[in-house]
Amino acid sequence: MIDSTSLDRREFLSRAGNAVLAGSAAALTARSYARVLGANDRIRLAQLGCGGRSEGHVHMAHMASKRTPVEVVAVCDIWSLARQRRAAQVKHLFDTEPKMFQYSEQMLASPDIDGVMIATGDHQHAKLCIEVVQAGKDCYVEKPFANVLAEAKAARDAVHASKQMVQMGTQHRSQPYPLAVRDIIRSGRIGDVVRITQEWNTNQPRWRTIPQLDDGKHPTLLREEDTDWKRWLLGKPDRPFDPHVYLEFRLYPEFSAGIFDQWLSHGSDLVHLWTDETHPLSAVATGGVLTWQDGRENPDNATVSLLYPKGFLYTYSTSFSNSYRSYSRIRGRNGTIENYGGEGASLFMVTKEGGPQEFDPESNGRPMYSAPPGMGSPAEEAEIVHVPGAPPPNSLGPDDDDADHLMRWLNSMRDRSQPNATVDHGFSHAIVCIMAAQSLWSGKRLYWDPATEEIVDSKPASAA
């Protein structure tokens, strides 16, 4: 990973010493552009960041290798144990020995890599995406795309200025049931959307789950001499080495927005898919550490409400204290779509329930018919969404390791068409996550100014 505190490419190259020279980087880019992948060419992937999510990336690549020629040829991580683990997985699945790199600039100098999959810390995604595309490699980057607005804009602009195919790790854009719901909404069946509510819950001390760090019972998992702490900080203010911050970074707001970066990125991306929106008008968030008093700084219970230009309210909530009945609910003027389960669940019901009601003028405006709680009348025509050819819907949904989503990126690498989850989709979910986090910590309602692409404290004229 790069250790530049700036996004300036020339400064980075000047610091890289004998790793990458500006001339060789330019030549590498030219060679990468010149190589056009044919249908039978083997796509050569590298893993940048070799933690837990990278294990899923290698698994997806292996599943995809049953459909198209693809292999993992390199792994890169500044932590020796992480890259050794990932290399062993590649050896087990592909029966090949991948090259191992400690630093990204070493790996990106290799001409034998077509695409790079990024699965590093949240605060590193955007900066590393810039490095990958400027090296002439296609890129698959995990969510959140960014959690600093300036970095989100810089990475998006770098992708637009390149010829590279970049896919976000928001896999639900490639799954049949969310796409079917988008089509139902577009058809007008439930009328204009007026409110979307998501509540995705769990009951556990999420992320504070690595006993080998300092419990005195296990061998030390992470030692400072086995990694490069300053490189991992990636421009953040210097601080003493802390293995908890390194491995449980999602608990600390300097490096992650916690559950907003993890689940709100997916939730808001689904909202944008369903409604064809790209940004909210405003956001207001609240939350705190209510249950897991273990030194974490990001909340274990949080809610954010966002208002959108098309005139609907989107409210997202998560509790780490009670896992009761996660759901998503899309309310339209003429009906409702209910999703049973948490992030990724594929069980959707469409009903006329919630639509216009007839009123009895002789009964002080009460409805003509009122069903018992939780039940709809036969006239409300509730039905479960089924997609021909897709697995039956359920309240869990598919695994995070979605080979179909990866295949769309691999196909885009061959035909140079845009993938399903583009850098612009990533920029949109980043806006939501960043606004939610800033509102939470500032205690303010914040606004998005689409003209200046800035987060502001009062409603901008361009949003009127």
PyMOL commands that set and color helices and strands:
alter all, ss='L'
color gray80, all
select helices_A, chain A and resi 9-15+22-34+52-64+80-94+104-108+122-134+149-161+171-174+176-187+211-213+224-226+229-233+243-247+249-251+259-275+378-380+403-415+423-442+461-463
alter helices_A, ss='H'
color red, helices_A
select strands_A, chain A and resi 43-48+70-76+99-101+115-118+138-141+166-168+193-199+282-288+301-307+313-319+327-332+335-340+347-351+383-384+446-449+454-456
alter strands_A, ss='S'
color yellow, strands_A
deselect
rebuild
show_as cartoon
